[in-house]
Amino acid sequence: MTHPHRDLIAALRSDLTAAGFTVSALSGLWGPDADAALHRNQRVPALRALARLRSTLGRSTATATLAELFVLGLPVAPAQLAEALPSLGLQGAAELRLISSVDERDESVRPVADLRPYSFIDQLGVGSWWIVSDLGELSLGHAVGEDHVLGVGGASLTLSGLMIQRPVDTALDLGTGCGIQAMHAARHARRVVATDISARALDIAALNAELNGFENIEFRLGSLFEPVADETFDQIVSNPPFVITPRAEGVPSYEYRDGGMVGDALVRHVVRHAGEYLAPGGIAQFLGNWEYTHVEAGLDRVRVWLDETTDPIVDAWVIERDVQHIDEYAETWIRDGGTTPASPQFDRLYGAWLNDFEHRGVERVGFGYVLLRRPDAATPSPLRRLEQVHGPLGGSGSGLGEHLNDCLAGHDWQASRSDAELASSTLVVASDVTVERHYWPGDDDPTAMILRQGGGFGRQNPVDTGLAALVGACDGELTVGAICAALAQLLSVDERALEAELLPHVRSLIDDAMLLPTAAS
Ligand SMILES: C[S@@+](CC[C@H](N)C(=O)[O-])C[C@H]1O[C@@H](n2cnc3c(N)ncnc32)[C@H](O)[C@@H]1O
């Protein structure tokens, strides 16, 4: 559908391009320390850098003006902004609801929206966009409203970094906000449907899609899966409003993070129902919180949700990345809402959060990634992989999507092979895997060996001599069985027993993409 402000948005695009309003230009303006301060919601270092620039040049530049107005949230002189937006003009910017309306008597013009460059590297290459969202706490000078439309935050980056980017026909972004996930999905999906309960969010997302040249995203208003009833997708992504919020009077309910349900019920709903909206072979990826009660661990709770899901039965891989004590959780989210710690309001909200948790017996809250896949055909034994991976991730410039895809492919490969078939296959060690050996001083033999994954989840698997030797010998030439036979001889142990002991470990290393089947296998 053609955007009603298509021409104005084209003018804005041309001005931002001409100004060179990019992430690297902003870093160049104020340097990495001021960048880091901005991430901590502090703009003074950036402002001082802009003042220095002005005094050196004797004037502002287009990028500096746009940054001061739209990133730092400060007023600028109308003439200065008119220079920075020569095609769009001030009236056009006001029409797009980027600035307050201005007349010639005004000495300054104020931002109404946040507009900043965004750059990324994904499996398809590098990209650079501009993202419009609501003004944040820093620009407003007070807490954001309950209908706040979020820009690109930490959770947004986490999900976009997880996104599997295989070419697909259709994708759904549930709870699109400013549209960031929909745009990422639109890079590899022919058509994307982006939904939200907030009409304002959809307006902003549509503006972002137009600004960044996407014509394959359709926006729909509604709650959860309502706007896509009776449809299925090859991919679903969602950074849903998963934050657990007390349903008590006087506790703000921020649309961008709170789905309005009790506890972790919204995440449970998405876990239980996402499969119904997946086409065969389709994959859903979303973020979530789950509660730990005094009787049930978080991942056990998610397992129950999965077991409640009967039609269709989906494969599930749930990776818990963090667990917070309820005190810390409450502090994080009350602070995130813009309430100052140690204020009476903060303490009141803190009490409401703890009352809610205590009432339901919740002690801690887990956070993690959920991946569901609808098998191509009914499967008697769906994948159930629920694990805690709490440490730092491995290094990968383009995110985890490719790794997740490799792991799923590895799993499918090994799960479809008997032990005899696996033993007659050839494998290679992934290029990011190294082995670390620890020795007691003076000893020739290591006391501990660890397989380290450089990319992916940066896994560290302790291995014994036999498994370390097997992994080391996986060169794509010798079969797993032949390696086991040679090792059995070397270690003077029974060949069949050694193979039976090692094959489950081999399967799990294939699941982690640390061992890879060769094309011949
Ligand atoms: C955490 S934000 C995610 C925004 C964006 N997708 C991202 O990754 O940055 C959650 C979004 O879900 C929307 N939302 C809240 N409740 C919803 C519901 N019941 N159904 C659909 N979307 C909802 C909010 O308006 C918000 O835009």
The ligand as a Gaussian input file, in Angstrom:
#p B3LYP/6-31G(d) Opt

LIG

0 1
 C        8.988000      -4.974000      23.298000
 S        8.089000      -4.136000      22.048000
 C        8.906000      -4.783000      20.613000
 C        9.011000      -3.800000      19.496000
 C        9.866000      -4.275000      18.320000
 N        9.317000      -5.456000      17.706000
 C       11.277000      -4.531000      18.752000
 O       11.739000      -5.667000      18.637000
 O       11.943000      -3.594000      19.186000
 C        6.555000      -5.003000      22.079000
 C        5.515000      -4.493000      21.108000
 O        4.335000      -5.295000      21.265000
 C        3.195000      -4.459000      21.213000
 N        2.104000      -5.134000      21.946000
 C        1.738000      -5.003000      23.235000
 N        0.707000      -5.801000      23.516000
 C        0.410000      -6.458000      22.375000
 C       -0.550000      -7.423000      22.014000
 N       -1.429000      -7.886000      22.912000
 N       -0.585000      -7.854000      20.753000
 C        0.304000      -7.402000      19.829000
 N        1.259000      -6.498000      20.112000
 C        1.305000      -6.026000      21.362000
 C        3.630000      -3.169000      21.809000
 O        2.795000      -2.106000      21.386000
 C        5.065000      -3.063000      21.323000
 O        5.132000      -2.371000      20.119000

